Amino acid sequence: MSRNKYLALSAVLAIAAFSAVSLFADEGITENEQAAAQVKEQTAVSKEKIEKSVPSYNMRLKEIIKQAEDNIKKVDKELADKETESRNREREAKVKELFERGNALYGQGDVAGAKKEWASALAITKDPEMRGYVEEADRKARAEDQAKREAARKAEAEKVKLESEARERARAEQERVEDQQRAAEKQAKELARAKEAAEREAVRKAEAIERENARLAREAQHKAEEEQSRLEREARERARAEQERIQDQNRAAEKQAKELARAKEVAEREAIRKAEDAQREITRKAEAAERENARLAREAARKAEVEQTRLEREARERARAEAERVEDQNRAAEKQAKELARAKEAAERENARLAREAARKSEREARKLKSETQDK
């Protein structure tokens, strides 16, 4: 009799002893307690085992005996099933060993030896204890195959889902990057058009300044020529007036000479002297007028040159300021273009990084699902 059976019988005897003690408690409590203690020491059954074997202490002795017998049968069956399963596992291992050995012999060309090994394996499976085990093993194998296929299908579906999500995220990121690139290209084109417009405006302003300078120079030259002409006219008018006055004086002198015949020679000499003095005075005044005209012309030319120099300097300053403004705009446009290029490169790197992370995540998920499938 096995150890489990011994423990069960010990539990039944202990319960019977306790029941007998409770029935005869009035006749001698001390002696019954000592007997119960001795029985308890002899059986060495713990309280937990008694509670597992018998559901209640209030059961009658006959019910206890029947329940104990049922428990023993149940335990015997469980032990027998465990022993059968252990033997079947050993047989299964032996069958696998013989089968592999037969395959090895067949691969080596030993057909007879392979057949013998396979026949031995089949002989082991013919054991009656193996019939239910084989069917159960086949059922478990099919269930395991079905579970593996289902896990593989789920893993594949999850992989497809993850890849689809990764592609969708990559596509969305690509579209975002392309939108940024298009916006950057559009902005670059707008900056280029603005730069061209600024350059054309600068050229137009420079040409307008040159035309204005030329117009101012022509006006200054025209004014100088008009001033020169006016001065020359005034000098000629003064010379003509002085000539007419002298002529009048000469006529008056001639008239006086006729009237003063007596002092003709004196008058003639005086007239000649006066005429010579007048002529010298006229010559002096004419020379002074010419010098004044030359001075005025030089002054007008100098003023015109100063005005032209001032206008040219102002034009150069305006052209230089406009050129600096255009250069600043160009530098700002180039800086913005570089920033856009750097933003484009950063977006491309970010897109590549996201694609790599999505690929790595998909690979990790696939490996995880594969590992879970293999574990199952």
Buried (B, 14 or more C-beta within 10 A) or exposed (E): EEEBBEBBBBBBBBBBBBBBBEEEEEEEEEEBEEBBEEBBEEBEBEEEBBEEBBEEEEBEEEEBBEBBEEBBEEBBEEEEEEEBEEBBEEBBEBBEEBBEBBEEBBEEEBEEBBEBBBEBBEEBBEEEEBEEBBEEBEEEEEEEEEEBEEBBEEBEEBBEEBBEEBBEBBEEBBEEBEEBBEEBEEBBEEBEEEBEEBEEEBEEBBEEBEEBBEEBBEEBBEBBEEBBEEBBEBBEEBBEEBEEEBEEBBEEBEEBBEEEEEEEEEBBEBBEEBBEEBEEEBEEBBEEBBEBBEEBBEEBBEBBEEBBEEBBEBBEEBBEEBEEEBEEBBEEBEEBBEEBEEBBEEBEEEBEEBBEEBEEEBEEBBEEBBEEBEEE
